[in-house]
Amino acid sequence: LVRAQRHQSMLSLLFIDLNKFKEVNDSFGHACGDLLLRKVAQRLKDCVREADTVARLGGDEFVIILEEMLVPEDAAQVREKIHQVLLAPILLPDGSSLTITASIGVAHYPEHGVDVQQLVRHADQAMYSSKLQKVD
């Protein structure tokens, strides 16, 4: 955020929540859930540039910080790429596979906030809006 402020560049924050992750833990066990989280984390890292940041907040929530974005549509493309890569089945040690989807909210600096709390709050609210729009 300090770099974006200093260089007067745009930064995007993606707030990611895995859908129905609790059901994975309940049905397949926590070891399977942990494996799923590691695989998802790697897929998220594969969707962004090396200079971008992928972090797990806890549970099934992740954030991605996309630095030096040129236009908001760039973050939308990353969001769509994440949705697509998560559709690929994740293989489990027993030979079975799982698929997982995610709800993703996006906030842009400086449009949606000028500090960390504002950006996270906006991205979190956008993620919840996305989750409410999911039809199962």
Helices and strands as residue ranges (DSSP letters): H 2-7, E 10-18, H 21-28, H 30-46, E 53-58, E 61-69, H 72-87, E 90-91, E 97-98, E 102-109, H 116-133
